[in-house]
Amino acid sequence: MSMSRFFNKHMGFFLVSPTIAIMILVIVIPLVIGFVMSFFNYNLLTLHRGTPFIGLSNYSRAVSDSAFWMASWNTIWWTLANVGGQVLLGLGIALLVSQRVKGVGVYKALILIPWAVPSAVAALSWMWLLHPEFGFVNDIAVRLGLIAEPFPWLGNPLSAQIWVVIARVWKEFPLSALIFHAALQTIPYDLYEAAEVDGAGVWSRFWSITIPYLRASIVVAVTLITIWTFNSFNMIWVMTRGGPRGATEILATSIYKTAFQRYNFGYASSQSILMVAFLAVLIFFYLHKVEGKKID
Amino acid sequence: MSVKKMVLISIMVLAFFTFVGAKTVVTMWVYDEMAASEEMELVQAQKEFMRLNPDIDLRIENMPHRGLMEKFITASLAGVAPDIIHIATTWAVELGAIGTLLPLNNYIYQSGKDKEVIPGAIESSTFDGNIYALPWISDATGLIINKTAFEKAGITYSREEALTWDEFLEVAKKLTHGNQYGFGIRSGRGASYGWYPWLVANGGRIFSEDGSQVLFNSPEGKEAFRFYAELFTKHKVIPPGAIAYDTWGDLRNSFLGGRIAMYIAGDWEILPLREANPDFEIDVIPHPMQVRRACSLGGSSLGVWSGSKVQDAAWAWLDFLTDAERMGVAFSYGRFPARVDAADSGYIDDPLIMQFLKELPFGINHAGLVGDYSRTVLGDAFTAVMIDGEDPVIAIDRAARMVQEALDEVY
């Protein structure tokens, strides 16, 4: 085989090889190192005593650690609330900006603003809005007579859980709005007209035409939002650091504390591996269920 | 002469001059934007140092304070850390124990810095006999008060005599009326920083001498914890919103907004308070005391990365920067140099700053091997008492158990 034929035959491989190399370097290798580390007593404060192999001890510790389970449940709640919030808000906004009204281009640009704001800046802005004494939210609530005096929204476990979700939904909904908006453009308008002629109402058209056409986009949006929210760290870390009393402690912040406050990288690695496995199972079942329905 | 020979000679000449002209590059991370512009004193000192040491190329990089410790640990493990790092004084023990910082004992004793630096600051940087950082800036906390609120309430105060806890409570109650509360504290992790001096003032300790045992839940500790928590839960001299005061800025805004009339903080607060409202009348009085006087000793230090290849050059800069002649650098940022002769340096003519300086001898060391984790756990204990109404004794015992477990893992 001549050189040029060889290159032509394997051109695809050569073109993607830099990407594969980078992915191996920044994803596969750290994952393997983390996996291996999870079987060792790798504590930075005791490195001088060595890093003995301890088998599954880190995993059994995680399974019996109430803090790990609390962070896991918080992560599930946080992810579900975010997926629900972002999909619903994104869909609502996408439907609105898909209307044929004047100046819709401006609205499309405006909804991108939260997405363009860096996470840390968005989190700090929300902290100011929710400031326990001088925040905008307190000011409005007091003026409207909803509360007698300013309330520490991020100091109360329940309200902190709600507000961190609201903050992140606000920050991230433009992605789903964009996905749904793009999908909405592919729906033939004739279908709506035909359905209307046949007497279908607004809801009927929405459920029978819009939703089926958006199904693939919803799968993509839910999958992406699930992965990103499950792994998200910035918003909660800046706004509450997992507090108060662990109310907003998700796996990402909990693992970070294990690694950088207790310096136990071995245990943090085992928690990370469990987190990845958990996420993989979640995504697998979701896709399996959705794909299964599609086949049916 | 052939072309090959000419090329070879050129390369040799180039290599020679490159070698002769090569400078020792020393890199440094600083936080608080201390080298953000050419006019800043740290940059001026850097230039002077390089003029006096033409063979050293000192490169200073500004880094954000938040997350700096983690960044340094990661960079150190990856072998790409800066030669020098500017750290909070309490970080030295943890970073040193991990092995990321070089013990500076030899440098410090040979240069005589041990006699020049405030002993408490050296103690905060020492673990297992090793001094892991050279204290550069020190700060002590005091009670910042709203003078106008005191005058309106007819309260007199002394700048010399510390209030006892009972006296402090009485003052706080008098200052609590309408929308104003007598006192403000930071919550979460910041709560422990604020509480430690109360613990020590009551005769308690945070950790044992060797750092291996938790002592903050001793009877003295429990009493101090209960008193501090009850300022919020029982006496209600702290505003409800304080459970979400995360930063010094939150306290400062509350103070300037008239929501709180007193809070405990260090000298770093004076400049921003004045900048925010030059007409706001403030004063500083000693930290409330019980069986002894105590305040938080903080500040920042300079550490040398254990993996640095230019440790001598790095030390030369540390030695230079912490010299008596360079005290103006720290003062230019409104901070105290961590030197025993700082008070007599002639730089301080501000009576409020002098008040903090007087507190320095009562400064306590609150560094520990799992210091960062302790702050988080104690913050949760305070939250449990303040929000859920948990009994302070149960909360602090649980916190002590958790921190002791963490210590048992490493001792």
Contacts between the chains, C-beta under 8 A, distances in Angstrom:
chain1	res1	chain2	res2	distance
A	43	B	409	6.5
A	43	B	410	6.5
A	44	B	73	7.2
A	44	B	98	4.5
A	44	B	99	7.7
A	45	B	94	7.8
A	45	B	97	5.4
A	45	B	98	6.2
A	45	B	369	6.3
A	45	B	370	7.9
A	45	B	409	7.8
A	45	B	410	4.2
A	46	B	409	7.4
A	46	B	410	5.4
A	47	B	98	7.4
A	47	B	99	6.3
A	48	B	99	7.4
A	127	B	246	7.4
A	130	B	244	7.9
A	131	B	244	8.0
A	131	B	250	7.3
A	131	B	253	7.8
A	132	B	239	7.8
A	132	B	240	7.6
A	132	B	241	2.9
A	132	B	242	7.3
A	132	B	243	7.5
A	132	B	244	4.2
A	132	B	245	6.8
A	132	B	250	7.5
A	133	B	239	7.0
A	133	B	241	4.8
A	133	B	250	7.9
A	133	B	253	7.1
A	133	B	254	5.5
A	133	B	257	6.5
A	133	B	259	5.4
A	134	B	253	6.3
A	134	B	257	6.3
A	149	B	240	7.1
A	150	B	240	7.6
A	150	B	241	5.4
A	151	B	240	7.4
A	151	B	241	7.6
A	152	B	240	6.3
A	152	B	241	4.7
A	152	B	242	7.6
A	152	B	243	4.9
A	152	B	244	3.6
A	153	B	244	7.0
A	154	B	244	4.8
A	154	B	246	7.8
A	155	B	187	6.3
A	155	B	241	7.3
A	155	B	243	3.5
A	155	B	244	3.3
A	155	B	383	7.7
A	155	B	387	7.0
A	156	B	243	7.6
A	156	B	387	6.6
A	157	B	387	6.9
A	241	B	188	6.7
A	241	B	189	7.2
A	241	B	376	7.8
A	243	B	188	5.5
A	243	B	379	7.0
A	243	B	380	6.9
A	243	B	383	6.5
A	244	B	187	7.7
A	244	B	188	7.2
A	244	B	243	7.0
A	244	B	380	7.8
A	244	B	383	4.5
A	244	B	387	6.2
A	245	B	380	5.4
A	245	B	383	4.9
A	245	B	384	5.9
A	245	B	387	7.0
A	245	B	388	7.3
A	246	B	380	6.9
A	257	B	373	7.5
A	257	B	376	6.8
A	260	B	69	7.4
A	260	B	70	4.7
A	260	B	73	6.9
A	260	B	372	7.7
A	261	B	370	7.3
A	261	B	372	4.7
A	261	B	373	4.2
A	261	B	376	6.2
A	262	B	370	6.4
A	262	B	373	5.4
A	262	B	406	5.5
A	262	B	409	7.5
A	263	B	94	7.6
A	263	B	98	6.3
A	263	B	410	7.9
A	264	B	409	7.0
